[in-house]
C-alpha cells in the first residue's frame, strides 16, 4: 500500500440516507512538503457531523489521529492518539457529560492503519483484479485492533455528480469485537486514485460531487 498512488486535493461528497441528502463531507489528501508523511482530514456536516485528522507515512503506518464530534460550539473531542514503537497512546473522551477521559496505551501490529483512513489504504494498491483478496488491521480506541478483509468485486462504469469514471468496486469487512462491519467502496481505477462512492454499514452512502486542487 502506498499513499503516493492517491490523488492529492480536496474532495467534496454528499451524504445520502434513505434516498435523501443528509449532509456533506470534505476530504483533504495532502503530502507534507517538509517530510515523507501524508495528512488526511475530513469535515462532515449534517446527520453525522464530525471532523478528524490523521497523519501517516507513505505506507500508511500511523503517526497520529484525532477525532471530534459535532459542529461549532457543540464540538467535543472524542480522542487524540499518537503511534510510535509498536504502541498507540493518548486520551479518549466520553461523549456524554461530564466528558470524562481515559488513557489509551495499547500495542499495535506492523500492518496497522488508523481506522480514519481505512478507505484510503484499500485504494492504494498497484492494481486490482476481480477476486483479489488481502488483509490488514485497523485501530480505533473504542474497539481496539481489528482485522480488515478486502475483496475486489470487479470493474464497472460509475456515474456520480462529479462525472463518469471507470471504477473498481471493493468490498471490505472490519471484524470488530462487537461484530463485523461491511463497507463497499468504489474507487477510480486509474492512478492517481480517489474515492468515488462509499456505502457504510448503517446504510448511508457518500458520493463524489466535486474535486478541487
Backbone as a printed PyTorch tensor [residue, N CA C, xyz], in Angstrom:
tensor([[[  0.8480,  -1.1870,   0.0000],
         [  0.0000,   0.0000,   0.0000],
         [  0.8830,   1.2360,   0.0000]],

        [[  0.5700,   2.1820,  -0.8770],
         [  1.3520,   3.4110,  -0.9880],
         [  0.4260,   4.6110,  -1.1910]],

        [[  0.5630,   5.6100,  -0.3280],
         [ -0.2440,   6.8170,  -0.4470],
         [  0.0890,   7.5920,  -1.7160]],

        [[  1.2750,   7.3960,  -2.2600],
         [  1.6700,   8.1040,  -3.4840],
         [  0.7680,   7.7580,  -4.6650]],

        [[ -0.0130,   6.6920,  -4.5610],
         [ -0.9370,   6.3150,  -5.6400],
         [ -2.2690,   7.0760,  -5.5470]],

        [[ -2.4230,   7.9080,  -4.5220],
         [ -3.6510,   8.6620,  -4.3390],
         [ -3.5180,  10.0620,  -4.9180]],

        [[ -4.6160,  10.6050,  -5.3810],
         [ -4.6080,  11.9740,  -5.8810],
         [ -4.7090,  12.9430,  -4.7010]],

        [[ -3.8470,  13.9350,  -4.7030],
         [ -3.9270,  14.9710,  -3.6860],
         [ -5.0040,  15.9830,  -4.0780]],

        [[ -5.6110,  16.5920,  -3.0710],
         [ -6.6090,  17.6060,  -3.3440],
         [ -7.7010,  17.6090,  -2.3040]],

        [[ -8.7600,  18.3340,  -2.6410],
         [ -9.9380,  18.4550,  -1.7920],
         [-11.1090,  17.8010,  -2.5120]],

        [[-11.7950,  16.8960,  -1.8360],
         [-12.8530,  16.0970,  -2.4530],
         [-14.1470,  16.3010,  -1.6510]],

        [[-15.1620,  16.8600,  -2.3090],
         [-16.4250,  17.1420,  -1.6350],
         [-17.4510,  16.0680,  -2.0010]],

        [[-18.1430,  15.5670,  -0.9780],
         [-19.1200,  14.4900,  -1.1390],
         [-20.4700,  14.9140,  -0.5680]],

        [[-21.5190,  14.2970,  -1.0500],
         [-22.8110,  14.4330,  -0.4030],
         [-23.1340,  13.1260,   0.2990]],

        [[-23.8090,  13.2150,   1.4260],
         [-24.2190,  12.0450,   2.1920],
         [-25.6930,  11.7770,   1.9310]],

        [[-26.0110,  10.5330,   1.5830],
         [-27.3830,  10.1380,   1.2670],
         [-27.8550,   9.1230,   2.3030]],

        [[-29.0270,   9.3870,   2.8960],
         [-29.6700,   8.4640,   3.8290],
         [-31.1160,   8.2750,   3.3870]],

        [[-31.5090,   7.0420,   3.1400],
         [-32.8810,   6.7390,   2.6940],
         [-33.2760,   7.5670,   1.4750]],

        [[-32.3260,   7.7350,   0.5470],
         [-32.6030,   8.4290,  -0.6950],
         [-32.5880,   9.9450,  -0.6130]],

        [[-32.2850,  10.5110,   0.5400],
         [-32.2770,  11.9590,   0.7080],
         [-30.9090,  12.4320,   1.1910]],

        [[-30.5530,  13.6540,   0.7720],
         [-29.2800,  14.1930,   1.2300],
         [-29.3610,  14.5290,   2.7080]],

        [[-28.3530,  14.0830,   3.4640],
         [-28.3530,  14.2570,   4.9130],
         [-27.1010,  14.9770,   5.4000]],

        [[-26.3470,  15.5700,   4.4930],
         [-25.1520,  16.2960,   4.8950],
         [-24.0930,  16.2570,   3.8070]],

        [[-22.9360,  16.7660,   4.1350],
         [-21.8070,  16.7850,   3.2130],
         [-20.5460,  16.3730,   3.9480]],

        [[-19.5170,  16.0680,   3.1810],
         [-18.1950,  15.8300,   3.7600],
         [-17.1400,  16.3360,   2.7900]],

        [[-16.0520,  16.8200,   3.3420],
         [-14.9420,  17.3100,   2.5210],
         [-13.6610,  16.6460,   2.9920]],

        [[-13.1250,  15.7720,   2.1580],
         [-11.8870,  15.0580,   2.4600],
         [-10.7190,  15.8030,   1.8280]],

        [[ -9.6560,  15.9900,   2.6060],
         [ -8.4180,  16.5730,   2.0920],
         [ -7.3280,  15.5140,   2.1540]],

        [[ -6.5940,  15.3560,   1.0500],
         [ -5.4520,  14.4340,   0.9840],
         [ -4.2400,  15.2440,   0.5550]],

        [[ -3.2210,  15.3240,   1.4140],
         [ -2.0510,  16.1520,   1.1280],
         [ -0.7720,  15.4540,   1.5840]],

        [[  0.2560,  15.5440,   0.7460],
         [  1.5860,  15.1300,   1.1720],
         [  2.2840,  16.3360,   1.7740]],

        [[  2.8430,  16.1710,   2.9570],
         [  3.5080,  17.2790,   3.6200],
         [  4.8240,  17.5940,   2.9190]],

        [[  5.0120,  18.8620,   2.6040],
         [  6.1990,  19.2720,   1.8460],
         [  7.4860,  19.0670,   2.6310]],

        [[  7.4010,  19.1510,   3.9450],
         [  8.6140,  19.0910,   4.7700],
         [  9.0370,  17.6800,   5.1360]],

        [[  8.2530,  16.6650,   4.7580],
         [  8.5890,  15.2900,   5.1270],
         [  7.9000,  14.3240,   4.1830]],

        [[  8.1370,  13.0360,   4.4130],
         [  7.5200,  12.0000,   3.5820],
         [  6.2090,  11.5200,   4.1880]],

        [[  5.5780,  12.3540,   5.0050],
         [  4.3290,  11.9690,   5.6400],
         [  3.1400,  12.5720,   4.9060]],

        [[  1.9820,  11.9790,   5.1400],
         [  0.7500,  12.3890,   4.4790],
         [ -0.2810,  12.8220,   5.5220]],

        [[ -1.0860,  13.7980,   5.1420],
         [ -2.1270,  14.3280,   6.0120],
         [ -3.4830,  14.0800,   5.3670]],

        [[ -4.3580,  13.4230,   6.1160],
         [ -5.7100,  13.1360,   5.6740],
         [ -6.6810,  13.7930,   6.6640]],

        [[ -7.6900,  14.4620,   6.1500],
         [ -8.6760,  15.0720,   7.0320],
         [-10.0560,  14.9760,   6.4070]],

        [[-11.0700,  15.1100,   7.2560],
         [-12.4410,  15.0780,   6.7770],
         [-13.2940,  15.9400,   7.6940]],

        [[-14.0930,  16.8200,   7.1080],
         [-15.0730,  17.6110,   7.8470],
         [-16.4560,  17.2270,   7.3560]],

        [[-17.2660,  16.6930,   8.2630],
         [-18.5770,  16.1530,   7.9260],
         [-19.6540,  17.0080,   8.5850]],

        [[-20.6500,  17.4120,   7.7950],
         [-21.7680,  18.1910,   8.3220],
         [-23.0420,  17.3780,   8.2320]],

        [[-24.0520,  17.8110,   8.9650],
         [-25.3440,  17.1620,   8.8710],
         [-25.5310,  16.0430,   9.8730]],

        [[-26.1320,  14.9520,   9.4120],
         [-26.5510,  13.8740,  10.3110],
         [-25.3960,  13.2230,  11.0600]],

        [[-24.1910,  13.2370,  10.4760],
         [-23.0590,  12.5440,  11.1010],
         [-21.9220,  13.5280,  11.3810]],

        [[-22.2560,  14.7230,  11.8480],
         [-21.2820,  15.8030,  11.9750],
         [-20.0900,  15.4090,  12.8420]],

        [[-18.9180,  15.6250,  12.2830],
         [-17.6500,  15.3420,  12.9610],
         [-16.5200,  15.8690,  12.1010]],

        [[-15.3380,  15.9270,  12.6770],
         [-14.1490,  16.1770,  11.8650],
         [-12.9850,  15.4220,  12.4650]],

        [[-12.1040,  14.9710,  11.5700],
         [-10.9480,  14.2110,  12.0370],
         [ -9.7280,  14.5460,  11.2050]],

        [[ -8.5720,  14.2310,  11.7780],
         [ -7.2850,  14.4270,  11.1160],
         [ -6.4130,  13.2280,  11.4180]],

        [[ -5.7820,  12.6550,  10.3910],
         [ -4.8650,  11.5230,  10.5720],
         [ -3.5780,  11.7870,   9.8050]],

        [[ -2.4520,  11.5340,  10.4400],
         [ -1.1370,  11.6690,   9.8200],
         [ -0.5310,  10.2800,   9.7050]],

        [[  0.0230,   9.9580,   8.5310],
         [  0.5920,   8.6260,   8.3060],
         [  1.7660,   8.7240,   7.3450]],

        [[  2.5620,   7.6690,   7.2910],
         [  3.6480,   7.6000,   6.3240],
         [  3.0980,   7.2080,   4.9610]],

        [[  3.9630,   7.1680,   3.9590],
         [  3.5380,   6.7690,   2.6200],
         [  2.9940,   5.3510,   2.6000]],

        [[  3.4590,   4.4950,   3.5020],
         [  2.9790,   3.1140,   3.5640],
         [  1.8130,   2.9410,   4.5430]],

        [[  1.2340,   4.0700,   4.9840],
         [  0.0860,   4.1100,   5.8720],
         [  0.3890,   3.7070,   7.3050]],

        [[  1.6610,   3.6420,   7.6820],
         [  1.9800,   3.4590,   9.0980],
         [  1.4760,   4.6900,   9.8440]],

        [[  0.6490,   4.5150,  10.8700],
         [  0.0450,   5.6740,  11.5270],
         [  1.0360,   6.4410,  12.3880]],

        [[  0.8520,   7.7550,  12.4410],
         [  1.6650,   8.6290,  13.2820],
         [  0.8000,   9.2970,  14.3410]],

        [[ -0.3360,   9.8490,  13.9400],
         [ -1.2410,  10.4640,  14.9040],
         [ -2.6450,  10.5170,  14.3240]],

        [[ -3.6210,  10.7180,  15.2140],
         [ -5.0130,  10.8550,  14.7920],
         [ -5.7880,  11.5740,  15.8760]],

        [[ -6.7630,  12.3570,  15.4560],
         [ -7.6870,  12.9640,  16.4100],
         [ -9.0680,  13.0400,  15.7740]],

        [[-10.0950,  12.9850,  16.6290],
         [-11.4770,  12.9870,  16.1720],
         [-12.3040,  13.8610,  17.0860]],

        [[-13.1900,  14.6830,  16.4830],
         [-14.1540,  15.4730,  17.2320],
         [-15.5410,  15.2320,  16.6480]],

        [[-16.5450,  15.1530,  17.5080],
         [-17.9310,  15.0230,  17.0880],
         [-18.6410,  16.3550,  17.2610]],

        [[-19.6200,  16.6170,  16.3950],
         [-20.3950,  17.8390,  16.4980],
         [-19.7960,  18.9630,  15.6840]],

        [[-20.4830,  20.1170,  15.7170],
         [-20.0440,  21.2820,  14.9700],
         [-20.0740,  22.5150,  15.8640]],

        [[-19.2070,  23.4910,  15.5500],
         [-19.2090,  24.7650,  16.2470],
         [-18.9920,  24.6260,  17.7380]],

        [[-19.7920,  25.3450,  18.5280],
         [-19.6530,  25.3250,  19.9860],
         [-20.0220,  23.9770,  20.5910]],

        [[-20.7200,  23.1520,  19.8170],
         [-21.1410,  21.8390,  20.3160],
         [-20.0850,  20.7510,  20.0770]],

        [[-19.0090,  21.0820,  19.3800],
         [-17.9910,  20.0820,  19.0530],
         [-17.2830,  19.5890,  20.3110]],

        [[-17.0590,  18.3020,  20.3890],
         [-16.3820,  17.6800,  21.5340],
         [-15.3160,  16.7110,  21.0300]],

        [[-14.1660,  16.7470,  21.6590],
         [-13.0870,  15.8300,  21.2860],
         [-13.4430,  14.4140,  21.6950]],

        [[-13.2770,  13.4770,  20.7730],
         [-13.5130,  12.0590,  21.0630],
         [-12.2230,  11.3690,  21.4720]],

        [[-11.1170,  11.7000,  20.7830],
         [ -9.8180,  11.1470,  21.1710],
         [ -8.6950,  11.8990,  20.4780]],

        [[ -7.5140,  11.7560,  21.0450],
         [ -6.2650,  12.2300,  20.4580],
         [ -5.2430,  11.1290,  20.6510]],

        [[ -4.6450,  10.6460,  19.5460],
         [ -3.7620,   9.4870,  19.5860],
         [ -2.4170,   9.7940,  18.9430]],

        [[ -1.3830,   9.1060,  19.4270],
         [ -0.0890,   9.1100,  18.7500],
         [  0.4230,   7.6770,  18.7110]],

        [[  1.0950,   7.3400,  17.6070],
         [  1.6030,   5.9900,  17.3910],
         [  3.1310,   6.0300,  17.3330]],

        [[  3.7860,   5.1150,  18.0300],
         [  5.2460,   5.0140,  17.9780],
         [  5.6840,   3.7250,  18.6510]],

        [[  6.7460,   3.1310,  18.1070],
         [  7.3890,   1.9660,  18.7360],
         [  6.4060,   0.8290,  19.0080]],

        [[  5.5010,   0.5820,  18.0740],
         [  4.5830,  -0.5460,  18.2070],
         [  3.4700,  -0.3490,  19.2090]],

        [[  3.2010,   0.9100,  19.6010],
         [  2.1270,   1.1790,  20.5480],
         [  1.3560,   2.4180,  20.1050]],

        [[  0.1250,   2.5070,  20.5930],
         [ -0.6840,   3.7080,  20.4110],
         [ -0.9990,   4.2570,  21.7980]],

        [[ -0.8130,   5.5660,  21.9380],
         [ -1.0200,   6.2090,  23.2400],
         [ -1.8310,   7.4820,  23.0490]],

        [[ -2.5150,   7.8770,  24.0960],
         [ -3.2770,   9.1210,  24.0250],
         [ -4.3970,   9.1320,  25.0220]],

        [[ -5.4560,   9.9100,  24.6950],
         [ -6.6240,  10.0310,  25.5490],
         [ -7.8810,   9.8410,  24.7160]],

        [[ -8.8650,   9.1600,  25.3060],
         [-10.1910,   9.0300,  24.7080],
         [-11.1930,   9.6260,  25.6780]],

        [[-12.2160,  10.3030,  25.1460],
         [-13.1650,  11.0410,  25.9710],
         [-14.5700,  10.4790,  25.7800]],

        [[-15.3550,  10.5030,  26.8310],
         [-16.7470,  10.0760,  26.7390],
         [-17.5400,  11.1070,  25.9480]],

        [[-18.6390,  10.6890,  25.3300],
         [-19.4510,  11.5790,  24.5110],
         [-20.5900,  12.2210,  25.2910]],

        [[-20.7480,  11.8450,  26.5520],
         [-21.8110,  12.3860,  27.3890],
         [-21.2240,  13.1100,  28.5930]],

        [[-21.9120,  14.1450,  29.1050],
         [-21.4330,  14.8300,  30.3140],
         [-21.2190,  13.8230,  31.4300]],

        [[-20.2050,  13.9760,  32.2570],
         [-19.2980,  15.1260,  32.3800],
         [-18.0450,  15.0330,  31.5010]],

        [[-18.0840,  14.2890,  30.4070],
         [-16.9960,  14.2270,  29.4360],
         [-15.6690,  13.7930,  30.0810]],

        [[-15.7150,  12.6720,  30.7540],
         [-14.5110,  12.1440,  31.3950],
         [-13.5720,  11.5680,  30.3400]],

        [[-12.3050,  11.4190,  30.7090],
         [-11.3000,  10.8750,  29.7920],
         [-10.7210,   9.5920,  30.3570]],

        [[-10.1470,   8.8090,  29.4610],
         [ -9.4210,   7.6030,  29.8780],
         [ -8.1410,   7.5110,  29.0650]],

        [[ -7.0740,   6.9760,  29.6520],
         [ -5.8260,   6.8560,  28.9000],
         [ -5.8870,   5.7230,  27.8880]],

        [[ -5.1970,   5.8970,  26.7770],
         [ -5.0360,   4.8640,  25.7600],
         [ -3.5630,   4.4770,  25.7120]],

        [[ -3.2730,   3.2100,  25.8540],
         [ -1.8960,   2.7140,  25.7610],
         [ -1.9690,   1.2360,  25.4140]],

        [[ -1.8860,   0.9340,  24.1160],
         [ -2.0820,  -0.4320,  23.6470],
         [ -1.0660,  -0.7840,  22.5730]],

        [[ -0.7360,  -2.0740,  22.4320],
         [  0.1600,  -2.4940,  21.3450],
         [ -0.5840,  -2.5240,  20.0200]],

        [[  0.1230,  -2.2470,  18.9380],
         [ -0.4240,  -2.3860,  17.5890],
         [  0.5750,  -3.1760,  16.7480]],

        [[  0.0740,  -3.8110,  15.7100],
         [  0.9220,  -4.6340,  14.8570],
         [  1.5110,  -3.7980,  13.7200]],

        [[  2.4900,  -4.3700,  13.0370],
         [  3.1860,  -3.6360,  11.9730],
         [  2.2830,  -3.3170,  10.7940]],

        [[  1.1900,  -4.0700,  10.6040],
         [  0.2890,  -3.8300,   9.4760],
         [ -0.9310,  -3.0020,   9.8720]],

        [[ -0.8180,  -2.2470,  10.9630],
         [ -1.9410,  -1.4510,  11.4550],
         [ -2.0590,  -0.1190,  10.7170]],

        [[ -3.2990,   0.2430,  10.3690],
         [ -3.6540,   1.5400,   9.7990],
         [ -4.6550,   2.1820,  10.7460]],

        [[ -4.5640,   3.4880,  10.9690],
         [ -5.5930,   4.1290,  11.7780],
         [ -6.9230,   4.0210,  11.0570]],

        [[ -8.0000,   3.7300,  11.8030],
         [ -9.2760,   3.4490,  11.1530],
         [ -9.8410,   4.6420,  10.4000]],

        [[ -9.4190,   5.8690,  10.7170],
         [ -9.9170,   7.0160,   9.9740],
         [ -9.6070,   6.8850,   8.4850]],

        [[ -8.5330,   6.1940,   8.1240],
         [ -8.1100,   6.1640,   6.7190],
         [ -8.0760,   4.7490,   6.1390]],

        [[ -8.9520,   3.8750,   6.6430],
         [ -9.0470,   2.5370,   6.0290],
         [ -9.4240,   2.6380,   4.5610]],

        [[-10.3410,   3.5620,   4.2170],
         [-10.7780,   3.7550,   2.8280],
         [ -9.6110,   4.1530,   1.9190]],

        [[ -8.6710,   4.9590,   2.4470],
         [ -7.5100,   5.3720,   1.6540],
         [ -6.5630,   4.2030,   1.4390]],

        [[ -6.3880,   3.3970,   2.4770],
         [ -5.4830,   2.2530,   2.3650],
         [ -5.9730,   1.2490,   1.3260]],

        [[ -7.2890,   1.0080,   1.2760],
         [ -7.7850,  -0.0270,   0.3590],
         [ -7.6920,   0.4060,  -1.1040]],

        [[ -7.5020,   1.6960,  -1.3830],
         [ -7.4000,   2.1050,  -2.7860],
         [ -5.9840,   2.4620,  -3.2010]],

        [[ -5.0030,   1.9530,  -2.4650],
         [ -3.6170,   2.3430,  -2.7160],
         [ -2.7280,   1.2230,  -3.2410]],

        [[ -3.3310,   0.1220,  -3.7000],
         [ -2.5310,  -0.9670,  -4.2740],
         [ -2.1320,  -0.6280,  -5.7130]],

        [[ -1.1220,  -1.3140,  -6.2710],
         [ -0.6920,  -1.0250,  -7.6470],
         [ -1.8020,  -1.2400,  -8.6690]],

        [[ -2.5490,  -2.3370,  -8.5340],
         [ -3.6330,  -2.6410,  -9.4660],
         [ -4.5970,  -3.6100,  -8.8070]],

        [[ -5.7500,  -3.8250,  -9.4690],
         [ -6.8000,  -4.6540,  -8.8960],
         [ -7.3360,  -5.6090,  -9.9550]],

        [[ -7.5680,  -6.8430,  -9.5500],
         [ -8.1790,  -7.8350, -10.4310],
         [ -9.3090,  -8.5080,  -9.6710]],

        [[-10.3920,  -8.8190, -10.3750],
         [-11.5420,  -9.4510,  -9.7440],
         [-11.1220, -10.7070,  -8.9920]],

        [[-11.5680, -10.8270,  -7.7770],
         [-11.2330, -11.9830,  -6.9510],
         [-10.0560, -11.7770,  -6.0260]],

        [[ -9.2900, -10.7000,  -6.2270],
         [ -8.1740, -10.4160,  -5.3240],
         [ -8.6800, -10.2290,  -3.8940]],

        [[ -7.9200, -10.7420,  -2.9230],
         [ -8.2520, -10.5610,  -1.5130],
         [ -6.9870, -10.2650,  -0.7270]],

        [[ -7.1020,  -9.4430,   0.2850],
         [ -5.9650,  -9.1780,   1.1620],
         [ -6.4750,  -8.6700,   2.4990]],

        [[ -5.5870,  -8.6100,   3.4820],
         [ -5.9800,  -8.2030,   4.8300],
         [ -4.9600,  -7.2280,   5.4170]],

        [[ -5.4170,  -6.4350,   6.3530],
         [ -4.5510,  -5.6330,   7.2140],
         [ -5.3420,  -5.3630,   8.4810]],

        [[ -4.8490,  -4.5290,   9.3750],
         [ -5.5460,  -4.2400,  10.6240],
         [ -5.7630,  -2.7430,  10.7740]],

        [[ -6.8200,  -2.4030,  11.5160],
         [ -7.0870,  -1.0090,  11.8350],
         [ -7.2350,  -0.8730,  13.3400]],

        [[ -6.9420,   0.3470,  13.8190],
         [ -7.1010,   0.6160,  15.2490],
         [ -8.0940,   1.7420,  15.4720]],

        [[ -8.9550,   1.5420,  16.4580],
         [ -9.8590,   2.5670,  16.9520],
         [ -9.9170,   2.4050,  18.4790]],

        [[ -9.8600,   3.5060,  19.2340],
         [ -9.8360,   3.3510,  20.6970],
         [-11.1100,   2.7560,  21.2680]],

        [[-12.2240,   2.8090,  20.5230],
         [-13.4630,   2.2330,  21.0170],
         [-13.5430,   0.7310,  20.8720]],

        [[-12.8810,   0.1820,  19.8580],
         [-12.9740,  -1.2530,  19.5780],
         [-11.6210,  -1.9460,  19.5030]],

        [[-10.5460,  -1.2110,  19.6900],
         [ -9.2230,  -1.8140,  19.6920],
         [ -8.7360,  -2.1610,  18.2950]],

        [[ -7.9300,  -3.1880,  18.2190],
         [ -7.3250,  -3.6250,  16.9620],
         [ -8.2530,  -4.6190,  16.2660]],

        [[ -8.5450,  -4.3730,  14.9860],
         [ -9.4800,  -5.2150,  14.2360],
         [ -8.8890,  -5.5990,  12.8940]],

        [[ -9.2140,  -6.7910,  12.4340],
         [ -8.7590,  -7.2440,  11.1190],
         [ -9.6880,  -6.7140,  10.0320]],

        [[ -9.0940,  -6.2880,   8.9120],
         [ -9.8520,  -5.8470,   7.7450],
         [ -9.6380,  -6.8590,   6.6320]],

        [[-10.7330,  -7.3560,   6.0480],
         [-10.6790,  -8.2730,   4.9220],
         [-11.2280,  -7.5570,   3.6930]],

        [[-10.4090,  -7.4860,   2.6420],
         [-10.7760,  -6.7180,   1.4500],
         [-10.8610,  -7.6580,   0.2520]],

        [[-11.8890,  -7.4690,  -0.5800],
         [-12.0460,  -8.2570,  -1.8020],
         [-12.3670,  -7.3210,  -2.9560]],

        [[-11.7550,  -7.5940,  -4.1150],
         [-12.0610,  -6.8440,  -5.3370],
         [-13.2510,  -7.5100,  -6.0180]],

        [[-14.3470,  -6.7320,  -6.1760],
         [-15.5810,  -7.2950,  -6.7200],
         [-15.7300,  -7.0780,  -8.2120]],

        [[-14.8590,  -6.2640,  -8.8250],
         [-14.9380,  -6.0650, -10.2640],
         [-14.7300,  -4.6210, -10.6630]],

        [[-14.7830,  -4.3820, -11.9710],
         [-14.6090,  -3.0480, -12.5420],
         [-15.8760,  -2.6960, -13.3090]],

        [[-16.3300,  -1.4620, -13.1920],
         [-17.5460,  -1.0310, -13.8770],
         [-17.5360,   0.4720, -14.0900]],

        [[-18.3870,   0.9560, -14.9800],
         [-18.5510,   2.3890, -15.1540],
         [-19.4680,   2.9010, -14.0630]],

        [[-19.0870,   4.0280, -13.4590],
         [-19.8770,   4.5890, -12.3630],
         [-20.1410,   6.0580, -12.6250]],

        [[-21.4020,   6.4590, -12.4810],
         [-21.7930,   7.8580, -12.6000],
         [-22.0540,   8.4300, -11.2180]],

        [[-21.3650,   9.5080, -10.8860],
         [-21.5750,  10.2620,  -9.6590],
         [-21.7300,  11.7260, -10.0570]],

        [[-22.1620,  12.6090,  -9.1530],
         [-22.3250,  14.0140,  -9.5320],
         [-21.0710,  14.6580, -10.1130]],

        [[-19.8880,  14.1660,  -9.7440],
         [-18.6420,  14.7360, -10.2580],
         [-18.3140,  14.2780, -11.6730]],

        [[-19.0240,  13.2610, -12.1980],
         [-18.7530,  12.7930, -13.5490],
         [-18.8680,  11.2920, -13.6780]],

        [[-18.4230,  10.7600, -14.8180],
         [-18.4380,   9.3220, -15.0910],
         [-17.0160,   8.7860, -15.0430]],

        [[-16.8330,   7.6490, -14.3870],
         [-15.4960,   7.1030, -14.1740],
         [-15.5130,   5.5850, -14.3460]],

        [[-14.3620,   5.0370, -14.7500],
         [-14.1590,   3.5970, -14.6750],
         [-13.7420,   3.2970, -13.2420]],

        [[-14.5340,   2.4850, -12.5670],
         [-14.3610,   2.3060, -11.1240],
         [-14.0970,   0.8530, -10.7660]],

        [[-13.3000,   0.6600,  -9.7290],
         [-13.1170,  -0.6420,  -9.0960],
         [-14.0450,  -0.6990,  -7.8890]],

        [[-14.8060,  -1.7710,  -7.7680],
         [-15.6710,  -1.9520,  -6.6010],
         [-14.9600,  -2.8510,  -5.5960]],

        [[-14.7640,  -2.3330,  -4.4060],
         [-14.0960,  -3.0580,  -3.3290],
         [-15.0820,  -3.2830,  -2.1930]],

        [[-15.0950,  -4.4850,  -1.6690],
         [-15.9150,  -4.8060,  -0.5040],
         [-14.9640,  -5.1550,   0.6320]],

        [[-15.0910,  -4.4260,   1.7290],
         [-14.2060,  -4.7460,   2.8500],
         [-14.9900,  -4.8450,   4.1540]],

        [[-14.5560,  -5.7770,   4.9770],
         [-15.2220,  -6.0850,   6.2360],
         [-14.2380,  -5.8740,   7.3830]],

        [[-14.6780,  -5.1460,   8.4060],
         [-13.8700,  -4.9430,   9.6030],
         [-14.4280,  -5.8440,  10.6940]],

        [[-13.6220,  -6.7910,  11.1380],
         [-14.0460,  -7.7500,  12.1680],
         [-13.8080,  -7.1510,  13.5460]],

        [[-14.7870,  -6.3940,  14.0500],
         [-14.6470,  -5.7300,  15.3400],
         [-15.1050,  -6.6340,  16.4770]],

        [[-14.7130,  -6.2650,  17.6820],
         [-15.0760,  -7.0970,  18.8300],
         [-16.5710,  -7.0460,  19.1370]],

        [[-17.3050,  -6.1160,  18.5440],
         [-18.7480,  -6.0410,  18.7430],
         [-19.5160,  -6.5720,  17.5390]],

        [[-18.7930,  -7.1270,  16.5560],
         [-19.4150,  -7.6700,  15.3680],
         [-18.7870,  -7.1410,  14.0950]],

        [[-19.0060,  -7.8300,  12.9870],
         [-18.4060,  -7.4380,  11.7170],
         [-19.1520,  -6.2590,  11.1010]],

        [[-18.3970,  -5.3380,  10.4760],
         [-18.9570,  -4.1990,   9.7700],
         [-18.5330,  -4.2850,   8.3020]],

        [[-19.5110,  -4.2090,   7.3880],
         [-19.2200,  -4.3540,   5.9690],
         [-19.3520,  -3.0170,   5.2440]],

        [[-18.3480,  -2.6960,   4.4420],
         [-18.3070,  -1.4650,   3.6690],
         [-18.1570,  -1.8020,   2.1820]],

        [[-18.6290,  -0.8980,   1.3390],
         [-18.4580,  -1.0430,  -0.1030],
         [-17.9120,   0.2730,  -0.6450]],

        [[-16.7590,   0.2210,  -1.3000],
         [-16.1190,   1.4260,  -1.8090],
         [-15.9090,   1.3060,  -3.3160]],

        [[-16.2440,   2.3630,  -4.0320],
         [-15.9510,   2.4640,  -5.4570],
         [-14.8300,   3.4850,  -5.6260]],

        [[-13.7420,   3.0770,  -6.2700],
         [-12.5870,   3.9490,  -6.4160],
         [-12.2450,   4.1130,  -7.8950]],

        [[-11.6280,   5.2160,  -8.2350],
         [-11.1610,   5.4020,  -9.6100],
         [-10.1350,   4.3200,  -9.9320]],

        [[-10.2950,   3.6520, -11.0680],
         [ -9.3960,   2.5380, -11.3940],
         [ -7.9850,   3.0140, -11.6700]],

        [[ -7.8410,   4.1290, -12.3810],
         [ -6.5290,   4.6090, -12.7790],
         [ -5.8490,   5.3760, -11.6550]],

        [[ -4.5090,   5.3350, -11.6720],
         [ -3.7060,   6.1290, -10.7490],
         [ -3.5090,   7.5240, -11.3490]],

        [[ -3.6050,   8.6000, -10.5560],
         [ -3.8430,   8.6460,  -9.1150],
         [ -5.3110,   8.3970,  -8.7770]],

        [[ -5.5440,   7.7190,  -7.6730],
         [ -6.8860,   7.2820,  -7.3240],
         [ -7.5570,   8.2250,  -6.3220]],

        [[ -8.8730,   8.1570,  -6.3400],
         [ -9.6740,   8.8530,  -5.3340],
         [-10.9800,   8.1040,  -5.1610]],

        [[-11.6330,   8.3920,  -4.0540],
         [-12.8720,   7.7040,  -3.6860],
         [-14.0440,   8.3200,  -4.4290]],

        [[-14.8260,   7.4710,  -5.0850],
         [-15.9930,   7.9190,  -5.8350],
         [-17.2840,   7.7690,  -5.0390]],

        [[-17.4180,   6.6590,  -4.3730],
         [-18.6330,   6.3840,  -3.5910],
         [-18.2850,   5.3910,  -2.4930]],

        [[-18.9270,   5.5320,  -1.3430],
         [-18.7610,   4.5350,  -0.2850],
         [-20.0890,   4.3040,   0.4050]],

        [[-20.4160,   3.0220,   0.6230],
         [-21.6160,   2.6370,   1.3610],
         [-21.1900,   2.1050,   2.7270]],

        [[-21.8750,   2.5770,   3.7760],
         [-21.4970,   2.2690,   5.1460],
         [-22.4340,   1.2230,   5.7570]],

        [[-22.0160,   0.6010,   6.8620],
         [-22.8440,  -0.4520,   7.4690],
         [-24.2340,   0.0170,   7.8830]],

        [[-24.4030,   1.3100,   8.1880],
         [-25.7190,   1.8110,   8.5990],
         [-26.6380,   2.1080,   7.4180]],

        [[-26.1770,   1.8310,   6.1840],
         [-26.9900,   2.0390,   5.0050],
         [-26.7900,   3.3730,   4.3220]],

        [[-26.1280,   4.3140,   4.9730],
         [-25.8530,   5.6030,   4.3430],
         [-24.7550,   5.4490,   3.3010]],

        [[-24.6780,   6.4110,   2.3830],
         [-23.5970,   6.3950,   1.4060],
         [-23.1400,   7.8160,   1.1270]],

        [[-21.9030,   7.9350,   0.6940],
         [-21.3750,   9.2120,   0.2380],
         [-20.9720,   9.0540,  -1.2210]],

        [[-21.1520,  10.1320,  -1.9940],
         [-20.7240,  10.0980,  -3.3880],
         [-20.1140,  11.4380,  -3.7680]],

        [[-19.1120,  11.3480,  -4.6620],
         [-18.2880,  12.4910,  -5.0040],
         [-19.0680,  13.5300,  -5.8040]],

        [[-18.9640,  14.7800,  -5.3550],
         [-19.6380,  15.9000,  -6.0040],
         [-18.6560,  16.7880,  -6.7640]],

        [[-17.4770,  17.0110,  -6.1610],
         [-16.5560,  17.9790,  -6.7450],
         [-15.1380,  17.7020,  -6.2810]],

        [[-14.1680,  17.9590,  -7.1660],
         [-12.7380,  17.8450,  -6.8500],
         [-12.1080,  19.2150,  -7.0300]],

        [[-11.2760,  19.6110,  -6.0610],
         [-10.5440,  20.8770,  -6.1510],
         [ -9.0730,  20.6160,  -5.8120]],

        [[ -8.1640,  21.4320,  -6.3290],
         [ -6.7320,  21.2410,  -6.0260],
         [ -6.4470,  21.3260,  -4.5200]]])
